[in-house]
Amino acid sequence: MTTTDSPELKRSLWALDGVNFFLADVQAGLGPFLGVYLINKETWNPANIGLILTLGGAVGLLLNAPAGALIDATRHKRALLAGAAALTSFGTFIVTLKPTFAIVTAAQLLTGIAGVVLGPVIAAIALGMVGPKRYASQTGRMQAFNHAGNVMGSAVAGLAGYLISLKMGFWLASLFGIFVVLATMLIKSNLIDDDVARGLQPKDDGGDDKPSGFRMLLRNRPLLLLAAVVGLWQLANAAMLPITGQKLAVGNTGDGALYQAALIIVAQVVMIPMALLVSKRGDQWGRKPLMVAAFLVLPIRGVLFVLASNPGEVIAVQALDGIGAGLQGALFAIMVADLTRGSGRFNVAFGAATMVQGIGGTFSPALAGAIDQAFGYTTAMLSLTAIAIVALGLLVFTVPETRTPAQEPPETVDAESSPSPVG
């Protein structure tokens, strides 16, 4: 593995930043904008939209761990990344052809399959390029570029939806998929250490070249607890933005697109400094205090959404999502890497933990959509808020700090002085 920032490594890391930036543009049309696109079309209502948004995530629930095992084993990570990005781009495009249930379902299935690969393979490439000591810093940097891309993508989709047609926003988002593929090709494959990318210790630090058995995942109690509480957090969080955007969009798709863009952009702008905070201070302050802050703002946001009485107030409240999702998004992969260091099973563990997280995110729109349809927006939002409070309590009392002591290198921390990841 390259251990210094040679010009070649710098160029490849910038290309990886480009992947994160443009991939966010591709994905900007999915989810919330899809709900805005469908809400005023015949046969589509909050319950149906919640169901269709659930399908995209459901397809990946059984594929996350196998995809992680594939990423651990393959030496063609760039090809996987480019292929998944192209599939996402295609799925974003076909949803605009004719928004029937069959076509929208097919699009959600395609993007769901691609989404299973995208997060873990980007994380693996980054780990393989910079190693475990710099992984937290690199992850924060990549998340900052991802949020910046979301700002641009949401602005493009929102303005296109208001000035031209929401379809144009989807088409432009699909076009950005080509840029993702081009940026991926600029990453030098020889700079990716495939052993380090799967979570093995670097050989120059005395690491073992054989991965642990799969049973280590089931015996790693902190990893299981982390996945469970983040899954609950996603169950509470994932539907808050879509149902709020749909509430603002009812009766006016054009203004709804602008409102949805504003809701996304205000959060993503705040997420950029949050991701950089993780990059700069995650090793010094620890992971858990920052994760607790991420969980704390979610129930506050839910209550304030209920109290907000006009679009301006709703958009201001959405800034809190920038704190919560900005911190949680950067910290999750870092904490999984902490808890699997040296095992050689990082991507399997990340895939399995992402599966649990995805269960929450997948069922959140369906749950909130059904409650919204039956009892109204306020009841749906308060239900999500209650789930967020439960997740916060479990995080505080059950999940340990995963950072190794700052005064010692992660690879040489004595087993008696560092918390064991295996319970």
Legacy VTK file of the C-alpha trace (Angstrom):
# vtk DataFile Version 3.0
C-alpha trace
ASCII
DATASET POLYDATA
POINTS 423 float
0.000 0.000 0.000
1.249 3.489 -0.757
2.115 5.134 2.579
2.949 8.644 1.421
0.927 11.188 -0.470
2.695 10.815 -3.792
1.306 12.838 -6.718
-0.340 9.675 -8.012
-2.055 9.040 -4.656
-3.168 12.668 -4.404
-4.748 12.479 -7.858
-6.525 9.241 -6.994
-7.853 10.663 -3.729
-9.159 13.705 -5.581
-10.819 11.331 -8.062
-12.444 9.525 -5.117
-13.698 12.892 -3.885
-15.168 13.422 -7.353
-16.920 10.065 -7.153
-18.575 11.105 -3.893
-19.543 14.521 -5.270
-21.086 13.364 -8.530
-22.680 10.251 -7.039
-24.620 12.523 -4.692
-25.871 14.400 -7.767
-27.081 11.135 -9.294
-28.899 10.112 -6.123
-30.400 13.555 -5.454
-33.502 12.780 -7.509
-34.283 9.599 -5.621
-36.438 9.381 -2.510
-37.748 12.831 -1.550
-37.945 14.197 -5.115
-39.582 10.994 -6.271
-42.300 11.552 -3.679
-42.822 15.121 -4.873
-42.922 13.901 -8.490
-45.615 11.308 -7.730
-47.803 12.999 -5.095
-50.025 14.877 -7.544
-50.283 12.107 -10.127
-53.339 9.887 -10.428
-53.400 6.767 -8.203
-50.482 7.984 -6.077
-51.046 8.915 -2.409
-48.788 9.021 0.706
-49.357 5.334 1.465
-48.536 4.209 -2.101
-45.490 6.458 -2.239
-44.286 5.135 1.111
-44.654 1.585 -0.211
-42.729 2.268 -3.423
-39.926 4.030 -1.534
-39.782 0.993 0.758
-39.304 -1.396 -2.171
-36.040 0.231 -3.225
-34.483 -0.421 0.146
-36.101 -3.803 0.708
-34.302 -5.352 -2.253
-30.986 -4.714 -0.574
-31.818 -6.148 2.836
-30.755 -9.692 1.945
-27.943 -8.557 -0.354
-25.905 -6.293 1.933
-23.829 -8.970 3.648
-23.234 -11.010 0.443
-22.265 -7.785 -1.336
-19.819 -7.052 1.477
-18.305 -10.530 1.099
-17.946 -9.917 -2.652
-16.222 -6.584 -2.032
-13.883 -8.236 0.489
-12.929 -10.908 -2.035
-12.754 -9.007 -5.315
-9.782 -7.155 -6.721
-12.038 -5.312 -9.181
-13.503 -2.731 -6.835
-13.395 0.068 -9.411
-15.472 -1.987 -11.848
-18.053 -2.686 -9.142
-18.253 1.009 -8.315
-18.624 2.095 -11.939
-21.247 -0.556 -12.669
-23.346 0.317 -9.620
-23.189 4.032 -10.466
-24.327 3.336 -14.026
-27.231 1.232 -12.738
-28.311 4.056 -10.427
-28.165 6.527 -13.291
-30.293 4.271 -15.490
-32.878 3.733 -12.748
-33.140 7.481 -12.185
-33.820 7.993 -15.894
-36.462 5.329 -16.525
-38.708 6.541 -13.693
-39.559 9.551 -15.869
-40.649 7.524 -18.924
-44.089 6.764 -17.520
-44.719 6.787 -13.762
-46.737 3.575 -13.628
-46.420 1.302 -10.631
-44.482 -1.263 -12.699
-41.925 1.203 -14.069
-41.368 3.011 -10.781
-41.009 -0.357 -9.048
-38.410 -1.479 -11.615
-36.489 1.766 -11.140
-36.504 1.385 -7.357
-35.313 -2.214 -7.621
-32.428 -1.225 -9.905
-31.295 1.626 -7.674
-31.773 -0.557 -4.600
-29.435 -3.216 -5.967
-26.867 -0.579 -6.908
-27.153 1.080 -3.510
-26.142 -2.174 -1.816
-22.738 -1.908 -3.506
-22.034 1.827 -3.620
-21.482 2.715 0.041
-19.414 -0.330 1.023
-17.222 -0.334 -2.103
-16.384 3.370 -1.709
-15.545 2.741 1.953
-13.355 -0.227 0.990
-11.484 1.707 -1.695
-10.797 4.534 0.759
-9.578 2.151 3.466
-7.365 0.328 0.977
-5.795 3.588 -0.206
-5.110 5.408 3.078
-5.069 2.648 5.683
-6.759 2.482 9.113
-4.798 5.328 10.743
-6.104 7.883 8.221
-9.480 6.309 7.568
-11.491 8.562 9.906
-10.024 11.686 8.329
-10.600 10.397 4.792
-14.185 9.356 5.551
-15.040 12.808 6.871
-13.524 14.378 3.768
-15.488 12.085 1.430
-18.721 12.806 3.279
-18.111 16.547 2.928
-17.797 16.152 -0.857
-20.895 13.953 -0.896
-22.940 16.594 0.898
-21.622 19.309 -1.410
-22.750 17.194 -4.354
-26.174 16.802 -2.767
-26.450 20.582 -2.497
-25.772 21.003 -6.210
-27.915 18.049 -7.258
-30.879 19.163 -5.165
-30.575 22.727 -6.431
-30.530 21.492 -10.035
-33.513 19.186 -9.484
-35.483 21.838 -7.599
-34.873 24.636 -10.118
-35.502 22.339 -13.066
-38.747 21.176 -11.478
-39.891 24.756 -10.891
-38.730 26.371 -14.142
-39.078 23.523 -16.623
-40.268 20.139 -15.405
-39.337 17.854 -12.552
-38.482 15.288 -15.221
-35.580 17.502 -16.300
-34.105 17.286 -12.826
-34.159 13.481 -13.025
-32.559 13.562 -16.481
-29.743 15.839 -15.319
-29.167 13.661 -12.265
-28.891 10.656 -14.542
-26.317 12.503 -16.658
-24.070 12.920 -13.623
-23.724 9.138 -13.549
-21.358 9.416 -16.509
-19.122 11.702 -14.450
-19.083 9.124 -11.637
-17.821 6.462 -14.032
-15.145 8.793 -15.436
-13.948 9.782 -11.952
-13.795 6.100 -10.971
-11.512 5.359 -13.919
-9.067 8.027 -12.681
-8.449 6.064 -9.468
-5.293 3.975 -9.839
-6.091 0.372 -8.977
-2.498 -0.349 -7.899
-2.925 2.111 -5.004
-5.727 0.026 -3.456
-4.338 -2.540 -1.012
-7.056 -5.199 -1.173
-6.002 -6.810 2.122
-6.160 -3.521 4.006
-9.413 -2.704 2.185
-11.038 -5.731 3.830
-9.865 -4.753 7.307
-6.642 -6.756 7.706
-3.765 -5.037 9.447
-1.062 -3.663 7.117
1.708 -6.249 6.695
4.371 -3.689 7.630
2.647 -3.410 11.034
2.805 -7.143 11.613
-0.742 -7.841 10.461
-2.132 -11.307 9.789
-2.890 -12.162 6.166
-5.826 -14.460 7.010
-9.321 -13.130 7.742
-11.313 -14.186 10.782
-14.252 -16.554 10.519
-17.728 -15.196 9.872
-18.757 -16.119 13.402
-16.846 -13.088 14.653
-19.729 -10.928 13.462
-22.236 -12.675 15.704
-19.861 -12.572 18.677
-19.041 -8.881 18.280
-21.579 -7.468 20.747
-20.692 -3.759 20.330
-21.041 -4.121 16.545
-24.479 -5.706 16.917
-25.601 -2.991 19.334
-24.307 -0.239 17.040
-26.183 -1.694 14.070
-29.391 -2.016 16.099
-29.437 1.545 17.442
-28.565 3.036 14.054
-31.351 0.938 12.539
-33.807 2.492 15.009
-32.399 5.939 14.236
-33.014 5.355 10.534
-36.543 4.111 11.239
-37.232 7.459 12.887
-35.255 9.645 10.499
-35.743 8.330 6.967
-39.397 9.341 6.553
-39.301 12.767 8.213
-38.109 14.590 5.110
-40.277 12.749 2.529
-43.576 13.176 4.399
-42.770 16.819 5.180
-41.933 17.498 1.539
-45.118 15.774 0.402
-47.148 17.897 2.837
-45.723 21.067 1.283
-46.164 19.725 -2.250
-49.853 18.756 -2.099
-51.677 20.681 -4.822
-48.570 22.289 -6.335
-45.796 20.136 -7.770
-43.764 23.120 -9.019
-43.565 24.883 -5.657
-43.254 21.455 -4.036
-40.061 20.821 -5.992
-38.629 24.128 -4.774
-39.632 23.399 -1.172
-38.121 19.913 -1.383
-34.895 21.322 -2.815
-34.732 23.895 -0.015
-35.338 21.201 2.621
-32.509 19.075 1.242
-30.078 21.926 0.584
-30.356 23.546 4.023
-29.531 20.189 5.642
-26.722 19.328 3.237
-25.038 22.713 3.728
-24.908 22.032 7.477
-23.699 18.463 6.876
-20.509 19.685 5.197
-18.963 21.239 8.359
-20.269 18.295 10.417
-18.406 15.838 8.176
-15.279 18.003 8.361
-15.650 18.065 12.158
-15.534 14.274 12.181
-12.519 14.398 9.870
-10.612 16.827 12.088
-11.766 15.880 15.604
-13.114 12.327 15.449
-9.822 10.858 16.641
-9.393 13.428 19.427
-12.905 13.682 20.861
-13.959 10.083 20.323
-16.760 8.618 18.237
-19.498 8.194 20.849
-19.902 11.851 21.980
-20.364 12.926 18.370
-22.780 10.054 17.697
-24.832 10.980 20.787
-25.095 14.535 19.435
-26.351 13.126 16.124
-29.059 11.110 17.879
-30.050 13.940 20.235
-31.120 16.392 17.531
-33.524 13.936 15.847
-36.356 13.982 18.426
-35.946 17.760 18.744
-36.347 18.050 14.979
-39.461 15.883 15.009
-41.208 18.017 17.640
-40.272 21.246 15.872
-41.638 19.907 12.573
-45.014 19.465 14.279
-44.896 22.995 15.690
-43.781 24.628 12.420
-46.700 26.436 10.771
-45.305 27.652 7.429
-42.731 26.550 4.807
-40.067 28.957 6.094
-40.215 27.468 9.589
-40.170 23.918 8.229
-37.075 24.679 6.148
-35.325 26.229 9.167
-36.072 23.146 11.300
-34.626 20.923 8.584
-31.198 22.462 9.265
-31.080 20.182 12.331
-30.926 17.206 9.988
-27.584 18.560 8.840
-26.213 18.038 12.338
-27.728 14.604 12.908
-27.256 12.992 9.508
-23.965 14.811 8.917
-22.398 13.319 12.029
-24.049 9.898 11.839
-23.255 9.415 8.157
-19.546 10.017 8.676
-19.243 8.128 11.968
-21.027 4.893 11.095
-18.421 3.446 8.732
-15.612 4.656 11.019
-17.089 2.884 14.068
-17.619 -0.330 12.089
-13.978 -0.145 10.960
-12.903 0.374 14.585
-14.839 -2.676 15.736
-13.563 -4.982 12.965
-9.927 -3.841 12.756
-7.615 -6.740 12.027
-10.457 -9.171 11.295
-10.324 -9.036 7.500
-14.121 -8.877 7.483
-14.713 -5.113 7.368
-16.891 -5.123 4.266
-18.971 -8.110 5.368
-19.486 -6.443 8.738
-20.216 -3.084 7.114
-22.679 -4.763 4.757
-24.411 -6.618 7.583
-24.559 -3.505 9.775
-25.822 -1.517 6.803
-28.488 -4.189 6.309
-29.761 -3.639 9.843
-29.576 0.117 9.309
-31.375 -0.354 6.002
-34.225 -2.238 7.650
-35.018 0.906 9.598
-34.608 3.196 6.612
-36.604 0.889 4.359
-39.672 0.528 6.563
-39.706 4.138 7.744
-41.480 5.579 4.650
-44.073 2.793 4.646
-44.740 3.181 8.375
-44.959 6.967 8.274
-46.981 6.943 5.033
-49.543 4.550 6.493
-49.883 6.557 9.722
-50.078 9.793 7.733
-52.814 8.361 5.529
-54.826 7.028 8.491
-54.289 9.613 11.241
-52.592 12.623 9.677
-49.176 14.260 9.478
-48.880 15.243 13.163
-49.444 11.712 14.457
-46.980 10.304 11.932
-44.281 12.786 12.933
-44.798 12.248 16.685
-44.573 8.478 16.155
-41.200 8.916 14.441
-40.098 11.208 17.286
-40.913 8.555 19.898
-38.778 6.010 18.038
-35.926 8.536 17.952
-36.062 8.920 21.756
-35.796 5.146 22.211
-32.786 5.020 19.861
-31.027 7.793 21.800
-31.482 5.999 25.117
-30.131 2.725 23.757
-27.102 4.461 22.252
-26.210 6.213 25.501
-26.533 3.148 27.715
-25.457 0.219 25.519
-22.944 1.238 22.828
-19.310 1.722 23.962
-16.705 4.146 22.662
-14.907 2.502 19.733
-11.902 4.798 19.337
-8.569 3.444 20.517
-6.515 5.678 22.839
-5.179 8.685 20.904
-1.716 8.475 22.472
-1.049 5.077 20.874
-1.221 3.983 17.235
-4.347 1.877 16.575
-2.283 -1.141 15.489
-0.157 -1.241 18.652
-2.743 -0.550 21.375
-2.328 -3.045 24.182
-5.268 -5.383 24.520
-5.588 -4.661 28.262
-5.793 -0.890 27.767
-8.273 -0.796 24.912
-11.919 -1.829 24.869
-12.349 -5.137 23.096
-14.680 -5.073 20.126
-15.814 -8.580 20.881
-18.332 -9.038 23.649
LINES 1 424
423 0 1 2 3 4 5 6 7 8 9 10 11 12 13 14 15 16 17 18 19 20 21 22 23 24 25 26 27 28 29 30 31 32 33 34 35 36 37 38 39 40 41 42 43 44 45 46 47 48 49 50 51 52 53 54 55 56 57 58 59 60 61 62 63 64 65 66 67 68 69 70 71 72 73 74 75 76 77 78 79 80 81 82 83 84 85 86 87 88 89 90 91 92 93 94 95 96 97 98 99 100 101 102 103 104 105 106 107 108 109 110 111 112 113 114 115 116 117 118 119 120 121 122 123 124 125 126 127 128 129 130 131 132 133 134 135 136 137 138 139 140 141 142 143 144 145 146 147 148 149 150 151 152 153 154 155 156 157 158 159 160 161 162 163 164 165 166 167 168 169 170 171 172 173 174 175 176 177 178 179 180 181 182 183 184 185 186 187 188 189 190 191 192 193 194 195 196 197 198 199 200 201 202 203 204 205 206 207 208 209 210 211 212 213 214 215 216 217 218 219 220 221 222 223 224 225 226 227 228 229 230 231 232 233 234 235 236 237 238 239 240 241 242 243 244 245 246 247 248 249 250 251 252 253 254 255 256 257 258 259 260 261 262 263 264 265 266 267 268 269 270 271 272 273 274 275 276 277 278 279 280 281 282 283 284 285 286 287 288 289 290 291 292 293 294 295 296 297 298 299 300 301 302 303 304 305 306 307 308 309 310 311 312 313 314 315 316 317 318 319 320 321 322 323 324 325 326 327 328 329 330 331 332 333 334 335 336 337 338 339 340 341 342 343 344 345 346 347 348 349 350 351 352 353 354 355 356 357 358 359 360 361 362 363 364 365 366 367 368 369 370 371 372 373 374 375 376 377 378 379 380 381 382 383 384 385 386 387 388 389 390 391 392 393 394 395 396 397 398 399 400 401 402 403 404 405 406 407 408 409 410 411 412 413 414 415 416 417 418 419 420 421 422
